[in-house]
Amino acid sequence: MNLTITKAYISSDGGWFMDVFNVVDNDGNKIRDKEVMDYIQSVRTYLILIVQSRII
């Protein structure tokens, strides 16, 4: 799909957590295609694991 994660972070206060991923296409444009956004959402757990592995 040639996507780039430009920013990723996970926040928590112990009772909740929030994950944020800024993803753009090869030209640096915001993703607007519904199918691509659904795909990104479906692999969210995998993205979280990647971010966590780079933090630790």
N, C-alpha and C positions, 0 to 999 in steps of 0.2 A: 504494500500500500504506500510505501515511501512517505511515512509520517515521521515527524520529529517531536519529541517531548522537549519543550523549551524551559519548562519549570515544573517541578513536582515537589509536593510537601505533604506531610501527614501531621495533623495536630490532634491533641487529646488532652482532656482534663481528668482522665480516669473513668469517667462515666459515659463518655461518648468519644468518637473520633471522626475526623473529617479528612478526606483525601482530595487533593486538588492536582489536576494534571492539565497543563496548557499544551495542547497538541496542535501543530500546524502542518500544512502540506509542504512539499518541496520548495515552493515559492514563498513560504512564510505566511501563507494566508490561513485565516481561521477556517476550521472545518465546518461546512454548512450542510453537507450531504447527510441525510437521515440514516442511510444504511451504514455509512462510515462511522457516524456517532454511535449507532447501536453496536457496531463491532467493537469500538473502543470501550464502551460500557461492559461488553461481555468479557473482555480480557482485563478488566480492572484489577482483579485479584492478582493476576500475574504482574501487572505494573507495580502494585504495592510491594510485592516481594522483591522486585528489582530495586526499587527505591530504598527499601529497608536494608538490602544487602550492601548498598553503597554507603549507607550511614554508619553501619556497624564496623 
